Amino acid sequence: MINIDLKDNVRTRSHKLYVLLVSIVTFILLIKIRAHAIACYGVELPFWDQWDGEVLRLYYTFLDGNLGIKDFFLPANEHRIFYTRVLNLLVFIYNDNTLSCLDVMYVQNWVMCFSISILIFLINLDKFRWLPSMFLFVVYSLPMCWENQFWGNQSQFYFLILFLILGLWYAASEEVSVLLVSLFSVLAVASMGTAFLIPVIASFHCFIRWALNIKNKIWMYKGIWFLLLGGILTQVIWHNPAHKELRANSFNQFFEGLKEYLCWPGMPFPFIGFISLCLFILLLGIKLFRNENWTKLEVFSCMFIFFVYAIGVMGSFARVGGIAIRYHDYLLLGLFGMVLFATCQFERKNKHYFEKIIRLSSFGIVIIVMTSVMSLAHITGIQAWQRNQAFKHARGIILTALSIKSQGAEVVKDYLLKQPVIVFPDHILLAEIISNPHANQVFKNYR
């Protein structure tokens, strides 16, 4: 018996070392692949919120000597982006107080690669699962979320994903750690407001566990705490939400937005996303009907799916007019959840006819997800190339504006007003930023 236990321990340790090695290799490969994409498609040029939120309020304030701790927590729309500001400022200081959007892209890329490597490590702890692991590696190698990857001020999405993975992992555990889930929820909210969904999803898990074991009230107390924490975080973060003009003002607008999320990511193939969701609901219905014991990975995968579709419902109300490409980074985690859930069904040994239905439906989900991802990769690849060409032209405009700044702010403003809106919607404020005395230092390397 001792020898058997010893062999099992050695086998378990060797497997974990193997998974750790795979995760490290994945981390290195992802960094290399995504860095190559940045070198090909990235352009050294601030875009949109970077001009006022980063250059004006972060770098210029820092050079003025007026940057305080509270400035790192100031709202950016509905979010706080604390880690993004810290990361960008560190890169700025490292570069001798000069702006380098490409360097920020490379550094924030490490955060995303680390998050995906952590996720691959977690899902393979007990046995190696090639399908969801390869899915993660492929989709996050491709420039499918180029708005985050090729903009130098978008790491808030990457930090959210990192803390989301860790928070949901402990929320899916057998005991549901109140301390760790609460900790990662707070840490995630310091990056993006949508992180309030982490404790809300944890509360649903606790309430379901309580409903299955009504005598164990500890689940009820945990569920109430997580629900209260989610409510507190929404009040702290969203006390003054921005972009109110983008909200749906009728049920028809909301339904049209919801339909886009349900169809995502298979836009060329109508209702591919909706079919995937229906098949997934079929699986859940069958498993709940059979009252099976769910594994941690099944719960973990469902949490990702519910997170993504909750984002879809909120996005349908909060932002009418399409799904921004920067949202793809966490929307893809919903597809990963479907693939992981399907993989868990393949691993079950029971040959009951219900199992056959589940496995057939799981196979259908995987096929649909892979097909829609390929179509999305094709579309976003073309968009990334088009964006690269447009930004190269816009960079020439900004370089010209920087070269004539010595002639005065009015000259710069008149020049920019004649140019198309590409990098910033407010030409007057853009002219003021470029004409600021600090611009000589911040844009010193722009030639």
C-alpha positions in Angstrom: 0.0 0.0 0.0 2.8 2.4 0.9 4.6 1.6 -2.4 1.4 2.3 -4.4 0.8 5.6 -2.6 4.5 6.5 -3.2 4.2 5.7 -6.9 1.0 7.8 -7.1 2.7 10.7 -5.4 5.7 10.5 -7.7 3.4 10.3 -10.7 1.4 13.3 -9.6 4.5 15.4 -9.0 6.0 14.4 -12.3 2.7 15.3 -14.1 2.6 18.7 -12.4 6.2 19.4 -13.4 5.3 18.4 -16.9 2.2 20.7 -17.0 4.4 23.5 -15.5 6.9 23.0 -18.2 4.2 23.1 -20.9 2.8 26.3 -19.4 6.2 28.0 -19.4 6.8 26.9 -23.0 3.4 28.2 -23.9 4.2 31.5 -22.2 7.4 32.0 -24.2 5.9 31.0 -27.5 2.9 33.3 -27.0 5.2 36.2 -26.2 7.3 35.5 -29.3 4.3 35.2 -31.6 2.4 38.2 -30.3 5.5 40.3 -30.2 6.1 39.5 -33.9 2.5 40.6 -34.7 3.1 43.8 -32.8 6.3 44.4 -34.8 4.3 43.8 -38.0 1.0 45.7 -37.2 1.9 48.0 -34.3 2.4 51.7 -35.0 4.2 54.1 -32.7 1.2 56.5 -32.3 -1.2 57.2 -29.4 -4.9 56.5 -30.2 -8.1 58.0 -28.9 -8.1 57.8 -25.0 -4.4 57.8 -25.0 -4.1 61.4 -25.9 -6.1 62.8 -23.0 -6.2 59.9 -20.5 -2.5 58.9 -20.9 -0.5 61.7 -22.4 -2.3 64.7 -20.9 -3.5 63.4 -17.5 -0.7 60.9 -16.7 2.6 62.0 -18.4 2.1 65.7 -18.4 0.8 65.7 -14.8 3.8 63.6 -13.8 6.2 66.0 -15.5 4.5 68.9 -13.7 5.2 67.1 -10.4 1.5 67.0 -9.6 0.8 63.3 -10.0 -0.6 61.8 -6.7 -1.8 58.4 -5.6 -5.5 59.3 -6.2 -4.7 60.1 -9.9 -4.1 56.4 -10.5 -7.6 55.6 -9.3 -9.5 58.3 -11.2 -12.4 57.0 -13.3 -11.8 56.2 -17.0 -15.3 55.9 -18.2 -16.8 53.1 -16.0 -13.4 51.8 -15.0 -10.4 52.6 -12.9 -7.5 51.1 -14.9 -5.1 51.4 -11.9 -2.6 48.8 -13.2 -2.6 50.2 -16.7 -1.6 53.6 -15.4 1.1 52.1 -13.2 2.5 50.0 -16.1 2.4 52.8 -18.6 4.1 55.2 -16.2 6.9 52.7 -15.4 7.6 52.2 -19.1 7.5 56.0 -19.6 10.1 56.5 -16.8 12.2 53.6 -18.1 12.3 55.3 -21.5 13.7 58.5 -20.0 10.3 60.2 -19.7 9.5 59.7 -23.4 6.4 58.1 -24.9 6.8 54.7 -26.5 3.5 53.1 -27.4 5.2 50.0 -28.9 7.2 49.4 -25.7 3.9 49.5 -23.7 2.4 47.0 -26.2 5.3 44.6 -25.7 5.1 44.9 -21.9 1.3 44.5 -21.5 1.6 41.6 -23.9 3.5 39.7 -21.1 0.4 40.1 -18.8 -1.9 38.5 -21.4 0.6 35.6 -22.1 1.0 35.0 -18.4 -2.8 34.8 -17.9 -3.3 32.3 -20.7 -0.3 30.2 -19.4 -1.8 30.2 -15.9 -5.1 29.1 -17.3 -3.5 26.2 -19.2 -1.7 25.2 -16.1 -4.9 25.1 -14.0 -7.0 23.1 -16.4 -4.3 20.4 -16.8 -3.4 19.8 -13.1 -5.0 16.3 -12.9 -4.6 15.2 -16.5 -3.5 16.9 -19.8 -6.4 18.2 -22.0 -5.0 19.0 -25.4 -8.2 20.3 -27.0 -8.9 23.3 -24.7 -5.2 23.9 -24.3 -4.6 24.1 -28.0 -7.7 26.2 -28.4 -6.3 28.8 -26.0 -2.9 28.8 -27.6 -4.3 29.2 -31.2 -6.9 31.9 -30.5 -4.6 34.1 -28.4 -1.7 33.7 -30.9 -3.8 35.2 -33.7 -4.5 39.0 -33.8 -8.2 38.4 -33.1 -8.3 41.2 -30.5 -6.0 43.7 -32.2 -7.6 46.7 -30.5 -6.0 45.6 -27.3 -2.9 44.1 -28.8 -1.9 47.0 -31.0 -3.0 49.9 -28.8 -0.6 51.0 -26.0 -3.2 51.7 -23.4 -5.4 48.6 -23.2 -3.8 46.4 -20.5 -6.8 46.8 -18.3 -8.4 44.0 -20.3 -5.4 41.8 -19.6 -5.3 42.4 -15.9 -9.1 41.8 -15.7 -8.6 38.4 -17.4 -5.7 37.5 -15.0 -7.8 38.2 -11.9 -10.9 36.7 -13.5 -9.2 33.4 -14.1 -7.9 33.2 -10.5 -11.2 34.5 -9.0 -13.4 32.0 -10.9 -10.9 29.1 -10.2 -11.4 29.5 -6.4 -15.1 30.2 -6.9 -15.4 26.9 -8.6 -13.6 25.0 -5.8 -15.3 22.5 -3.5 -15.2 24.9 -0.5 -15.4 28.3 -2.5 -12.8 30.3 -0.7 -14.5 33.5 0.5 -11.1 35.3 1.2 -9.5 34.5 -2.2 -12.6 35.1 -4.3 -13.2 38.4 -2.6 -9.5 39.4 -2.9 -9.3 38.7 -6.6 -12.7 40.4 -7.2 -11.4 43.6 -5.6 -8.1 43.4 -7.5 -9.9 42.9 -10.7 -12.3 45.8 -10.1 -9.2 48.1 -9.8 -8.8 47.3 -13.5 -12.3 47.2 -15.0 -15.8 47.6 -13.6 -17.2 44.5 -15.2 -15.2 42.5 -12.6 -18.1 42.8 -10.2 -19.5 39.8 -12.0 -16.9 37.6 -10.3 -18.5 37.6 -6.9 -22.0 37.6 -8.4 -21.2 34.3 -10.3 -19.6 32.9 -7.1 -22.9 33.7 -5.3 -24.9 31.7 -7.8 -22.6 28.8 -7.3 -23.1 29.0 -3.5 -26.9 29.3 -3.8 -27.1 26.3 -6.1 -25.0 24.3 -3.6 -27.3 25.5 -0.8 -30.4 24.5 -2.8 -28.9 21.0 -3.2 -28.1 20.8 0.5 -30.6 23.0 2.3 -29.4 22.0 5.8 -25.9 23.4 5.2 -26.5 27.2 5.7 -22.9 28.1 5.2 -23.6 28.1 1.5 -26.4 30.6 2.0 -24.2 32.9 4.0 -21.4 32.7 1.4 -23.9 33.4 -1.4 -25.3 36.4 0.4 -21.8 37.8 1.1 -20.7 37.5 -2.6 -23.9 39.1 -3.8 -23.4 42.0 -1.4 -19.8 42.3 -2.5 -20.9 42.5 -6.1 -23.4 45.2 -5.2 -20.8 47.2 -3.3 -18.3 47.0 -6.1 -20.8 48.3 -8.6 -21.5 51.3 -6.4 -17.8 52.0 -5.9 -16.9 51.8 -9.6 -20.0 52.9 -11.5 -21.1 55.9 -9.4 -20.9 58.0 -12.6 -21.1 55.8 -15.7 -20.0 57.4 -19.0 -21.3 57.1 -22.6 -24.9 57.4 -21.6 -25.7 58.4 -25.1 -24.7 55.0 -26.3 -27.3 53.2 -24.2 -30.3 51.4 -25.7 -33.3 53.6 -25.3 -35.9 51.1 -26.5 -36.5 47.3 -26.3 -35.9 47.0 -30.0 -32.4 48.6 -29.7 -31.6 46.3 -26.8 -32.9 43.2 -28.7 -30.8 44.1 -31.8 -27.7 44.4 -29.6 -28.4 41.2 -27.8 -28.9 39.4 -31.2 -25.3 40.5 -32.2 -23.9 39.0 -29.0 -25.9 35.8 -29.5 -24.6 35.5 -33.1 -21.0 36.3 -32.1 -18.4 35.2 -33.3 -19.9 33.6 -36.4 -21.1 36.8 -38.0 -20.9 35.4 -41.6 -23.0 32.4 -40.5 -26.3 33.6 -39.0 -27.0 32.5 -35.4 -23.9 30.4 -34.9 -23.4 31.9 -31.5 -27.1 31.3 -30.7 -26.9 27.6 -31.8 -23.8 27.1 -29.6 -25.7 28.6 -26.6 -28.7 26.4 -27.3 -26.6 23.2 -27.4 -24.9 24.2 -24.3 -28.2 24.8 -22.5 -29.2 21.3 -23.7 -26.2 19.9 -22.0 -26.9 21.7 -18.8 -30.5 20.6 -18.8 -29.6 16.9 -19.3 -26.9 17.0 -16.6 -29.2 18.8 -14.1 -32.0 16.4 -14.9 -29.7 13.5 -14.1 -28.5 15.2 -10.9 -24.9 14.3 -11.7 -21.9 15.3 -9.5 -20.2 18.1 -11.3 -16.4 18.3 -11.5 -14.5 21.5 -10.6 -13.6 22.0 -14.3 -17.2 21.7 -15.4 -18.2 24.4 -12.9 -15.2 26.5 -13.9 -16.1 26.2 -17.6 -19.7 27.2 -16.9 -18.6 30.3 -15.0 -16.7 31.5 -18.0 -19.7 31.0 -20.2 -22.1 32.8 -17.8 -19.6 35.6 -17.4 -19.4 36.2 -21.2 -23.2 36.0 -21.7 -23.7 38.4 -18.8 -21.3 40.7 -20.6 -23.4 40.3 -23.7 -26.6 41.3 -21.9 -25.0 44.3 -20.3 -23.3 45.3 -23.5 -26.6 45.1 -25.4 -28.0 47.7 -23.0 -24.9 49.9 -22.4 -23.4 50.2 -25.9 -25.6 50.0 -28.9 -23.9 49.7 -32.3 -21.8 46.6 -32.5 -19.3 44.6 -30.5 -16.0 46.4 -30.2 -13.0 44.2 -31.1 -11.3 45.0 -27.8 -14.1 42.9 -26.1 -12.9 39.8 -28.0 -10.2 39.0 -25.5 -12.7 38.0 -22.8 -15.5 36.9 -25.2 -13.2 34.2 -26.5 -13.0 32.9 -22.9 -16.7 32.0 -23.2 -15.9 29.9 -26.3 -13.0 28.4 -24.3 -15.5 27.5 -21.6 -17.7 25.7 -24.1 -14.7 23.7 -25.4 -13.6 22.8 -21.8 -17.1 21.8 -20.8 -17.4 19.6 -23.9 -14.0 18.1 -23.2 -15.1 17.2 -19.7 -18.1 15.3 -21.2 -15.8 13.3 -23.5 -13.9 12.2 -20.4 -16.9 10.6 -18.7 -17.1 6.8 -18.9 -20.8 6.2 -18.5 -22.4 4.7 -21.6 -26.0 5.6 -20.7 -27.9 7.0 -23.7 -28.1 10.4 -21.9 -24.3 10.4 -22.1 -24.4 9.7 -25.8 -26.7 12.7 -26.3 -24.3 14.9 -24.2 -21.3 13.8 -26.2 -23.0 14.3 -29.5 -24.1 17.8 -28.4 -20.5 18.5 -27.1 -19.1 17.4 -30.5 -21.5 19.8 -32.2 -20.4 22.7 -29.9 -16.8 22.1 -30.6 -17.4 22.0 -34.4 -19.4 25.2 -34.3 -17.0 27.0 -32.1 -14.0 26.1 -34.3 -15.8 27.1 -37.5 -16.8 30.5 -36.1 -13.4 31.2 -34.7 -11.8 30.6 -38.1 -14.2 33.1 -39.7 -13.5 35.6 -36.9 -9.7 35.2 -37.4 -10.1 35.9 -41.1 -12.2 39.1 -40.6 -10.0 40.5 -37.8 -6.8 39.8 -39.6 -8.0 41.9 -42.5 -9.1 44.6 -40.1 -5.7 44.6 -38.4 -3.9 45.2 -41.7 -6.3 48.0 -42.7 -5.8 49.6 -39.3 -2.0 49.4 -39.7 -2.2 51.2 -43.1 -4.5 53.9 -41.7 -2.3 54.5 -38.7 0.8 54.9 -40.8 -1.0 57.7 -42.6 -2.2 59.2 -39.4 1.4 59.1 -37.9 2.5 61.3 -40.8 -0.2 63.8 -39.9 0.9 63.9 -36.2 4.6 64.2 -37.1 3.7 67.2 -39.3 1.8 68.7 -36.4 4.7 68.2 -34.1 7.1 69.8 -36.6 5.0 73.0 -36.9 4.2 73.4 -33.2 6.9 76.1 -32.9 4.6 78.3 -35.0 2.0 78.3 -32.3 -1.1 76.4 -31.1 -3.4 78.1 -33.6 -1.3 77.0 -36.6 -1.4 73.4 -35.2 -5.1 73.6 -34.6 -5.8 74.9 -38.1 -3.7 72.2 -39.6 -5.4 69.4 -37.6 -8.9 70.7 -38.4 -8.2 70.1 -42.1 -7.3 66.4 -41.4 -9.7 63.4 -41.0 -10.6 62.2 -37.6 -8.4 59.1 -37.1 -6.5 59.2 -33.8 -8.5 61.5 -31.6 -12.1 63.0 -31.9 -11.3 66.4 -30.5 -8.9 68.3 -32.8 -8.8 71.3 -30.6 -7.7 69.4 -27.5 -5.3 67.4 -29.7 -3.7 70.6 -30.8 -3.3 71.8 -27.2 -1.7 68.5 -26.2 0.8 68.8 -29.1 1.5 72.4 -28.4 2.1 71.9 -24.7 5.8 72.6 -23.7 6.1 69.0 -22.3 5.5 67.7 -25.8 9.1 68.3 -26.7 10.1 65.8 -24.0 7.3 63.3 -24.3 7.5 63.0 -28.1 11.3 63.4 -28.2 11.8 60.1 -30.2 9.1 61.0 -32.8 10.8 61.6 -36.1 
